[in-house]
Amino acid sequence: NVISGNGGGMVFQAASGSTVQGNYIGTDVTGTRGLSIEAMGISISDGNHLIGGTAPGAGNVISGNRVGIQVSTSGPQGNTIQGNLIGLNALGTGAVPNLSEGIAISDSMNNIIGGLQSGAANKIAFNGGRGIGVFFGSRNAIRGNSIFSNGGLGIDLGGDGLTLNDTTDSDTGANLLQNFPVLTSVQSSGGSTTIQGSLKSTPSTTFQIDFYSSAALDPSAHGEGALFFNTTPVTTDGNGDATINVTFPVTLPVGRAI
């Protein structure tokens, strides 16, 4: 379906369990030009919907809108958003930006955005604002996506720009304002890549650290993750400290940054 040029794209309210696959939402029939710049691409105020999917052809093109996908609900939750192009053309090769966020989670929990299985990653790029903004709500899993060239942070917890790490990571807010890992060294040669760093967070807890590569190091030192690279678990000690020191049997392409 081509769902564009209306006062809004798709609205889910007081429903549950719908599947949305293979549509152009916000673009013309060629998937190269936006038609709905003042509209919401998909607005979800309930739960358990599947937007896209991992199978070939299941993903939607959600581009040329005001916001690509907005999730706002305090009732049934647990939506899955996978395999979509958000802010790009139908080939995934150029920009058809959403005016603001690619995905905005206004108030929702237990949503899955992307994933590490084949075909699960969303490609979220060229949007005028944040790639993904999580304003309220927790336990929203954001993994494996390709996020780059957006006007704001790739993932913004709280919607207020960079949230600095705190000592015990005991603060509350969007995704509990999870502290980010700090990388100190990346060495790649001879068919392997070693990454070192640290995480300061909740004591005695295991975290999964996902690594991404980008074409260049972002001047802000808090750049977006354009391409999933690999993942490793770390466990914090009683003080909340964990050391990252992992070697993957793959070489980082010349010029790319982790």
C-alpha positions in Angstrom: 0.0 0.0 0.0 1.0 3.6 -0.5 -0.3 5.6 2.5 0.7 9.2 2.0 -0.5 12.8 1.5 -3.2 12.5 4.3 -3.6 14.3 7.5 -2.0 11.2 9.1 -0.6 7.9 8.1 -1.7 4.9 10.2 -3.2 5.3 13.7 -3.6 2.4 16.1 -5.8 3.1 19.1 -7.7 0.7 21.2 -6.5 -2.2 19.2 -3.9 -4.9 19.5 -1.9 -7.3 17.5 -1.9 -5.8 14.1 0.8 -6.5 11.4 2.0 -3.7 9.1 4.3 -4.9 6.3 5.6 -3.9 2.9 4.0 -0.4 2.8 5.2 3.0 1.6 4.1 5.3 4.4 4.7 9.0 3.7 6.3 8.7 0.2 5.0 8.6 -3.4 4.7 5.3 -5.2 8.3 5.3 -6.3 9.5 5.6 -2.7 11.8 8.5 -3.6 9.8 11.6 -2.6 8.0 12.5 0.6 4.3 13.6 0.5 3.3 13.8 4.2 5.7 16.2 5.8 3.0 17.4 8.3 1.7 14.0 9.2 2.6 11.2 11.6 3.8 8.1 9.6 2.6 5.6 12.2 1.0 6.5 15.5 0.6 3.8 18.1 -1.3 4.3 21.4 -1.8 0.6 22.2 0.3 -2.5 22.0 1.5 -5.8 20.6 1.8 -4.6 17.0 4.4 -5.8 14.5 5.7 -3.0 12.3 7.8 -4.7 9.6 9.5 -8.0 10.3 12.6 -10.1 9.5 11.3 -11.8 6.3 12.3 -10.3 2.9 9.8 -7.6 1.9 8.3 -7.3 5.3 9.8 -4.0 6.1 8.1 -0.7 5.5 9.4 2.5 4.0 8.4 5.2 6.6 9.8 8.4 5.2 8.8 12.0 4.4 6.6 12.4 7.4 6.8 14.7 10.4 7.7 11.8 12.7 8.3 8.3 11.3 6.8 6.2 14.1 5.4 7.5 17.4 4.7 5.1 20.2 2.7 6.5 23.1 0.7 4.3 25.4 0.3 3.5 29.1 -1.9 0.5 28.4 -1.0 -2.7 26.4 2.6 -2.4 25.2 5.3 -4.6 23.7 5.4 -3.5 20.1 8.0 -4.8 17.7 9.6 -2.6 15.0 12.0 -4.4 12.7 13.4 -4.3 9.2 12.1 -0.9 8.2 13.6 2.0 6.3 13.0 5.2 8.2 14.1 8.4 6.6 15.4 6.8 3.5 14.2 6.0 0.0 12.8 2.6 -0.9 16.3 1.3 -2.0 17.9 2.5 1.3 20.4 4.5 -0.7 19.4 8.1 -0.2 17.5 10.5 2.0 13.8 11.0 2.2 13.9 12.4 5.8 11.2 12.6 8.4 11.1 16.2 9.6 11.6 15.3 13.3 12.4 11.9 14.9 12.7 8.7 13.0 11.1 6.9 16.0 9.7 8.6 19.1 8.7 6.6 22.2 6.7 9.1 24.1 5.5 6.9 26.9 5.8 3.1 26.5 7.5 0.0 27.8 8.7 -3.3 26.6 9.1 -2.4 22.9 11.6 -4.0 20.6 13.3 -1.8 18.0 15.6 -3.9 15.8 17.4 -7.0 17.0 20.4 -9.1 16.3 18.7 -11.8 14.2 19.0 -11.6 10.4 16.7 -9.0 8.9 15.7 -7.4 12.2 17.7 -4.2 12.0 16.0 -1.0 11.0 17.8 1.6 8.9 17.2 5.0 10.5 18.9 7.9 8.8 18.7 11.4 7.5 15.9 12.4 9.8 15.8 16.0 10.9 15.8 15.3 14.6 16.9 12.3 16.7 17.2 8.9 15.2 15.3 7.4 18.1 14.0 9.5 21.0 12.9 7.7 24.2 11.1 10.3 26.3 9.4 8.2 28.9 9.1 4.5 29.6 11.6 1.7 30.2 12.7 -1.8 29.1 12.7 -0.6 25.4 15.3 -2.8 23.6 17.1 -0.9 20.9 19.7 -3.3 19.2 21.3 -4.0 15.9 20.0 -1.0 14.0 21.8 1.1 11.4 21.5 4.7 12.7 23.4 7.5 11.0 23.2 11.0 9.5 20.3 12.2 11.7 20.0 15.8 12.9 20.2 14.8 16.6 21.6 12.0 18.7 21.2 8.5 17.3 19.5 7.4 20.5 18.4 10.1 23.0 17.2 9.0 26.4 14.9 11.7 27.9 14.8 13.8 24.7 17.1 16.4 26.2 20.4 15.7 24.4 23.4 13.9 25.9 22.7 12.4 29.4 26.0 12.2 31.2 26.9 9.0 33.1 26.3 9.1 36.9 28.2 7.2 39.6 25.8 4.5 40.5 23.4 4.6 37.5 20.6 4.7 40.0 18.7 7.6 38.3 15.2 7.2 36.8 13.7 8.2 33.5 13.6 6.9 29.9 15.2 3.4 29.9 16.3 4.3 33.4 18.8 6.7 31.8 21.1 3.7 31.3 24.8 4.7 31.5 26.7 4.3 28.2 30.0 2.3 28.0 33.2 4.3 27.5 35.7 2.9 24.9 39.4 3.6 25.4 41.1 1.5 22.7 40.4 -0.2 19.4 43.1 -2.2 17.7 42.5 -4.2 14.5 45.0 -6.3 12.6 45.8 -9.8 11.5 42.1 -10.8 11.1 41.0 -9.7 14.6 39.8 -6.6 16.4 40.4 -5.9 20.2 38.2 -3.4 21.9 38.8 -2.1 25.4 36.8 0.1 27.7 34.6 0.2 30.8 31.1 0.4 32.0 29.9 2.0 35.2 26.4 1.0 36.1 24.2 -1.1 38.4 26.3 -3.3 40.7 26.5 -7.1 40.2 24.5 -7.0 37.0 25.3 -8.5 33.5 25.0 -6.2 30.6 25.2 -6.9 26.8 27.4 -4.4 25.1 26.7 -4.0 21.4 29.4 -2.4 19.2 28.9 -0.5 16.0 31.2 1.0 13.3 30.8 4.3 11.5 32.7 5.8 8.6 34.3 8.4 10.8 34.7 9.3 14.5 32.0 11.8 15.5 33.4 15.1 16.7 31.0 15.0 19.7 32.5 11.7 20.8 28.9 10.4 21.1 28.3 9.5 17.5 25.7 7.3 15.9 26.1 3.6 15.2 25.9 3.0 11.4 26.7 -0.7 11.2 26.4 -3.4 13.8 29.8 -4.9 14.5 29.5 -7.5 17.3 28.4 -7.9 20.9 29.8 -9.2 24.2 28.5 -9.6 27.8 30.1 -7.9 30.8 29.3 -8.2 34.5 29.7 -5.3 37.0 31.3 -5.9 40.4 29.9 -4.8 43.7 30.8 -1.2 43.0 29.1 -1.2 39.6 32.3 -1.4 37.6 32.9 -3.6 34.6 36.0 -3.9 32.3 35.5 -4.3 28.5 38.3 -6.3 26.9 37.2 -8.4 24.0 38.7 -9.7 20.8 36.6 -10.6 17.8 37.9 -12.7 14.9 37.1 -10.0 12.3 39.1 -7.1 11.0 37.6 -3.6 11.1 37.7 -2.0 7.7 40.3 0.7 7.2 39.1 4.2 8.2 36.0 3.0 10.2 35.6 3.9 13.9 34.0 1.8 16.7 
